[in-house]
């Protein structure tokens, strides 16, 4: 049985519509590669004010099971990979 984040995708949705959003969804491709390996425990450490919350919102929206986040990731870097959204 897996562990799921149940935060929804509202926060990520509001972030991607801001003028200063920088697409860093490439990190999701890394998560998809290591999710069933020994390296699945990933620490996202950054200095203050360097996007930890936005990264957490991106991860939560991507792996959210309670809502369809596919439209939010269309046209983003993660959509260039074959794996697509991991639902």
N, CA and C atoms as an extended XYZ file, in Angstrom:
261
Properties=species:S:1:pos:R:3:atomname:S:1:resname:S:1:resid:I:1 pbc="F F F"
N         0.844       -1.166        0.000 N   UNK     1
C         0.000        0.000        0.000 CA  UNK     1
C         0.894        1.234        0.000 C   UNK     1
N         0.553        2.208       -0.819 N   UNK     2
C         1.353        3.417       -0.939 CA  UNK     2
C         0.899        4.502        0.014 C   UNK     2
N         1.725        5.502        0.123 N   UNK     3
C         1.415        6.681        0.905 CA  UNK     3
C         1.114        7.798       -0.077 C   UNK     3
N         0.003        8.480        0.087 N   UNK     4
C        -0.399        9.509       -0.857 CA  UNK     4
C        -0.491       10.867       -0.176 C   UNK     4
N        -0.167       11.889       -0.923 N   UNK     5
C        -0.349       13.257       -0.458 CA  UNK     5
C        -1.776       13.669       -0.774 C   UNK     5
N        -2.476       14.204        0.173 N   UNK     6
C        -3.863       14.595       -0.051 CA  UNK     6
C        -4.037       16.101        0.095 C   UNK     6
N        -3.268       16.829       -0.660 N   UNK     7
C        -3.304       18.275       -0.542 CA  UNK     7
C        -4.091       18.924       -1.668 C   UNK     7
N        -4.419       18.198       -2.693 N   UNK     8
C        -5.128       18.783       -3.822 CA  UNK     8
C        -4.171       19.506       -4.753 C   UNK     8
N        -4.732       20.156       -5.752 N   UNK     9
C        -3.873       20.838       -6.714 CA  UNK     9
C        -4.173       22.333       -6.817 C   UNK     9
N        -4.970       22.865       -5.905 N   UNK    10
C        -5.348       24.274       -5.955 CA  UNK    10
C        -4.147       25.208       -5.797 C   UNK    10
N        -3.238       24.878       -4.897 N   UNK    11
C        -2.079       25.739       -4.673 CA  UNK    11
C        -1.180       25.775       -5.904 C   UNK    11
N        -0.947       24.616       -6.514 N   UNK    12
C        -0.125       24.577       -7.720 CA  UNK    12
C        -0.818       25.309       -8.861 C   UNK    12
N        -2.119       25.163       -8.957 N   UNK    13
C        -2.887       25.847       -9.995 CA  UNK    13
C        -2.730       27.359       -9.880 C   UNK    13
N        -2.765       27.889       -8.668 N   UNK    14
C        -2.608       29.338       -8.511 CA  UNK    14
C        -1.178       29.782       -8.812 C   UNK    14
N        -0.199       28.945       -8.511 N   UNK    15
C         1.204       29.293       -8.749 CA  UNK    15
C         1.513       29.366      -10.240 C   UNK    15
N         1.013       28.416      -11.027 N   UNK    16
C         1.378       28.394      -12.453 CA  UNK    16
C         0.762       29.553      -13.225 C   UNK    16
N        -0.209       30.220      -12.652 N   UNK    17
C        -0.813       31.366      -13.326 CA  UNK    17
C        -0.209       32.700      -12.889 C   UNK    17
N         0.839       32.662      -12.068 N   UNK    18
C         1.498       33.907      -11.675 CA  UNK    18
C         2.503       34.314      -12.743 C   UNK    18
N         2.888       35.549      -12.747 N   UNK    19
C         3.806       36.063      -13.762 CA  UNK    19
C         5.244       35.615      -13.533 C   UNK    19
N         5.589       35.195      -12.347 N   UNK    20
C         6.980       34.852      -12.057 CA  UNK    20
C         7.228       33.347      -11.953 C   UNK    20
N         6.277       32.525      -12.375 N   UNK    21
C         6.436       31.066      -12.285 CA  UNK    21
C         7.524       30.592      -13.249 C   UNK    21
N         8.434       29.755      -12.736 N   UNK    22
C         9.469       29.119      -13.542 CA  UNK    22
C         9.201       27.621      -13.507 C   UNK    22
N         9.071       27.013      -14.678 N   UNK    23
C         8.731       25.596      -14.788 CA  UNK    23
C         9.897       24.719      -14.329 C   UNK    23
N         9.706       24.050      -13.206 N   UNK    24
C        10.719       23.132      -12.682 CA  UNK    24
C        10.129       21.732      -12.530 C   UNK    24
N         9.201       21.394      -13.407 N   UNK    25
C         8.550       20.085      -13.319 CA  UNK    25
C         9.465       18.955      -13.759 C   UNK    25
N        10.666       19.278      -14.231 N   UNK    26
C        11.651       18.248      -14.559 CA  UNK    26
C        11.976       17.374      -13.350 C   UNK    26
N        11.860       17.930      -12.153 N   UNK    27
C        12.139       17.164      -10.937 CA  UNK    27
C        11.186       15.970      -10.819 C   UNK    27
N         9.994       16.089      -11.384 N   UNK    28
C         9.020       14.997      -11.326 CA  UNK    28
C         9.490       13.795      -12.123 C   UNK    28
N        10.212       14.029      -13.196 N   UNK    29
C        10.787       12.925      -13.981 CA  UNK    29
C        11.776       12.154      -13.108 C   UNK    29
N        12.581       12.871      -12.344 N   UNK    30
C        13.516       12.222      -11.416 CA  UNK    30
C        12.750       11.379      -10.398 C   UNK    30
N        11.692       11.930       -9.820 N   UNK    31
C        10.879       11.175       -8.863 CA  UNK    31
C        10.313        9.903       -9.491 C   UNK    31
N         9.840        9.995      -10.723 N   UNK    32
C         9.297        8.812      -11.402 CA  UNK    32
C        10.359        7.745      -11.616 C   UNK    32
N        11.603        8.155      -11.826 N   UNK    33
C        12.679        7.186      -12.035 CA  UNK    33
C        13.084        6.478      -10.746 C   UNK    33
N        13.025        7.159       -9.608 N   UNK    34
C        13.530        6.582       -8.363 CA  UNK    34
C        12.436        6.115       -7.413 C   UNK    34
N        11.188        6.242       -7.791 N   UNK    35
C        10.084        5.997       -6.859 CA  UNK    35
C        10.049        4.572       -6.301 C   UNK    35
N        10.479        3.589       -7.057 N   UNK    36
C        10.468        2.205       -6.573 CA  UNK    36
C        11.875        1.672       -6.350 C   UNK    36
N        12.800        2.545       -6.007 N   UNK    37
C        14.182        2.142       -5.766 CA  UNK    37
C        14.597        2.531       -4.354 C   UNK    37
N        15.837        2.206       -4.031 N   UNK    38
C        16.395        2.567       -2.725 CA  UNK    38
C        16.511        4.084       -2.553 C   UNK    38
N        16.603        4.833       -3.650 N   UNK    39
C        16.770        6.287       -3.606 CA  UNK    39
C        15.447        7.041       -3.525 C   UNK    39
N        14.349        6.381       -3.217 N   UNK    40
C        13.036        7.019       -3.234 CA  UNK    40
C        12.857        8.069       -2.145 C   UNK    40
N        13.735        8.103       -1.174 N   UNK    41
C        13.657        9.110       -0.122 CA  UNK    41
C        14.473       10.322       -0.556 C   UNK    41
N        13.786       11.366       -0.949 N   UNK    42
C        14.439       12.539       -1.516 CA  UNK    42
C        14.264       13.712       -0.556 C   UNK    42
N        15.352       14.405       -0.301 N   UNK    43
C        15.321       15.600        0.537 CA  UNK    43
C        15.437       16.820       -0.373 C   UNK    43
N        14.448       17.680       -0.323 N   UNK    44
C        14.481       18.918       -1.101 CA  UNK    44
C        14.912       20.024       -0.151 C   UNK    44
N        16.196       20.317       -0.158 N   UNK    45
C        16.709       21.354        0.738 CA  UNK    45
C        17.219       22.526       -0.088 C   UNK    45
N        16.753       23.683        0.251 N   UNK    46
C        17.127       24.915       -0.431 CA  UNK    46
C        17.229       26.013        0.620 C   UNK    46
N        17.941       27.082        0.326 N   UNK    47
C        17.969       28.212        1.269 CA  UNK    47
C        16.589       28.854        1.403 C   UNK    47
N        16.448       29.722        2.364 N   UNK    48
C        15.190       30.444        2.556 CA  UNK    48
C        14.788       31.148        1.272 C   UNK    48
N        13.504       31.149        0.995 N   UNK    49
C        12.919       31.906       -0.128 CA  UNK    49
C        13.374       31.408       -1.502 C   UNK    49
N        13.718       30.116       -1.628 N   UNK    50
C        14.169       29.574       -2.898 CA  UNK    50
C        13.256       28.487       -3.451 C   UNK    50
N        11.992       28.508       -3.123 N   UNK    51
C        11.027       27.664       -3.805 CA  UNK    51
C        10.736       26.300       -3.229 C   UNK    51
N        10.973       26.075       -1.957 N   UNK    52
C        10.648       24.769       -1.381 CA  UNK    52
C         9.142       24.528       -1.377 C   UNK    52
N         8.369       25.529       -1.045 N   UNK    53
C         6.910       25.370       -0.997 CA  UNK    53
C         6.335       25.142       -2.395 C   UNK    53
N         6.839       25.854       -3.378 N   UNK    54
C         6.365       25.657       -4.752 CA  UNK    54
C         6.721       24.257       -5.230 C   UNK    54
N         7.924       23.784       -4.882 N   UNK    55
C         8.314       22.426       -5.244 CA  UNK    55
C         7.403       21.410       -4.561 C   UNK    55
N         7.107       21.624       -3.295 N   UNK    56
C         6.208       20.718       -2.567 CA  UNK    56
C         4.807       20.736       -3.180 C   UNK    56
N         4.313       21.898       -3.572 N   UNK    57
C         2.995       21.997       -4.206 CA  UNK    57
C         2.984       21.295       -5.558 C   UNK    57
N         4.087       21.393       -6.297 N   UNK    58
C         4.197       20.716       -7.591 CA  UNK    58
C         4.141       19.211       -7.405 C   UNK    58
N         4.905       18.700       -6.453 N   UNK    59
C         4.937       17.263       -6.177 CA  UNK    59
C         3.564       16.782       -5.706 C   UNK    59
N         2.943       17.545       -4.813 N   UNK    60
C         1.629       17.170       -4.291 CA  UNK    60
C         0.584       17.135       -5.400 C   UNK    60
N         0.584       18.118       -6.279 N   UNK    61
C        -0.394       18.145       -7.376 CA  UNK    61
C        -0.154       16.991       -8.340 C   UNK    61
N         1.091       16.668       -8.596 N   UNK    62
C         1.432       15.604       -9.548 CA  UNK    62
C         1.003       14.228       -9.051 C   UNK    62
N         1.233       13.957       -7.775 N   UNK    63
C         0.927       12.637       -7.232 CA  UNK    63
C        -0.444       12.564       -6.554 C   UNK    63
N        -1.220       13.621       -6.593 N   UNK    64
C        -2.548       13.655       -5.969 CA  UNK    64
C        -3.470       12.620       -6.611 C   UNK    64
N        -4.113       11.816       -5.799 N   UNK    65
C        -5.029       10.785       -6.289 CA  UNK    65
C        -6.474       11.259       -6.316 C   UNK    65
N        -6.794       12.325       -5.607 N   UNK    66
C        -8.176       12.758       -5.461 CA  UNK    66
C        -8.693       13.655       -6.566 C   UNK    66
N        -7.830       14.136       -7.447 N   UNK    67
C        -8.281       15.022       -8.525 CA  UNK    67
C        -7.380       14.835       -9.743 C   UNK    67
N        -7.879       15.197      -10.895 N   UNK    68
C        -7.142       15.036      -12.147 CA  UNK    68
C        -6.276       16.275      -12.384 C   UNK    68
N        -4.966       16.108      -12.318 N   UNK    69
C        -4.034       17.222      -12.479 CA  UNK    69
C        -3.427       17.284      -13.879 C   UNK    69
N        -3.849       16.405      -14.758 N   UNK    70
C        -3.252       16.372      -16.104 CA  UNK    70
C        -3.296       17.713      -16.826 C   UNK    70
N        -4.416       18.430      -16.807 N   UNK    71
C        -4.434       19.725      -17.515 CA  UNK    71
C        -3.411       20.721      -16.970 C   UNK    71
N        -3.091       20.636      -15.687 N   UNK    72
C        -2.130       21.557      -15.095 CA  UNK    72
C        -0.713       21.322      -15.610 C   UNK    72
N        -0.420       20.091      -16.020 N   UNK    73
C         0.935       19.751      -16.442 CA  UNK    73
C         1.101       19.716      -17.961 C   UNK    73
N         0.042       19.929      -18.706 N   UNK    74
C         0.158       19.987      -20.163 CA  UNK    74
C         0.968       21.211      -20.554 C   UNK    74
N         1.940       21.002      -21.434 N   UNK    75
C         2.799       22.092      -21.865 CA  UNK    75
C         3.968       22.362      -20.941 C   UNK    75
N         4.070       21.633      -19.846 N   UNK    76
C         5.197       21.775      -18.926 CA  UNK    76
C         6.280       20.768      -19.309 C   UNK    76
N         7.458       20.899      -18.716 N   UNK    77
C         8.588       20.025      -19.054 CA  UNK    77
C         8.282       18.557      -18.814 C   UNK    77
N         7.536       18.241      -17.766 N   UNK    78
C         7.235       16.839      -17.459 CA  UNK    78
C         6.414       16.199      -18.568 C   UNK    78
N         5.646       16.977      -19.310 N   UNK    79
C         4.814       16.416      -20.378 CA  UNK    79
C         5.635       15.973      -21.578 C   UNK    79
N         6.929       16.318      -21.622 N   UNK    80
C         7.791       15.905      -22.723 CA  UNK    80
C         8.256       14.459      -22.580 C   UNK    80
N         8.100       13.874      -21.398 N   UNK    81
C         8.544       12.515      -21.155 CA  UNK    81
C         7.419       11.535      -21.446 C   UNK    81
N         7.791       10.342      -21.838 N   UNK    82
C         6.804        9.312      -22.173 CA  UNK    82
C         5.938        8.939      -20.993 C   UNK    82
N         6.504        8.959      -19.806 N   UNK    83
C         5.807        8.470      -18.621 CA  UNK    83
C         4.569        9.278      -18.319 C   UNK    83
N         4.582       10.565      -18.576 N   UNK    84
C         3.421       11.419      -18.337 CA  UNK    84
C         3.095       11.535      -16.859 C   UNK    84
N         1.842       11.736      -16.569 N   UNK    85
C         1.390       11.893      -15.188 CA  UNK    85
C         1.278       10.518      -14.537 C   UNK    85
N         1.854       10.374      -13.365 N   UNK    86
C         1.807        9.098      -12.644 CA  UNK    86
C         0.554        9.046      -11.797 C   UNK    86
N        -0.493        8.467      -12.348 N   UNK    87
C        -1.744        8.352      -11.596 CA  UNK    87
C        -2.066        6.889      -11.413 C   UNK    87
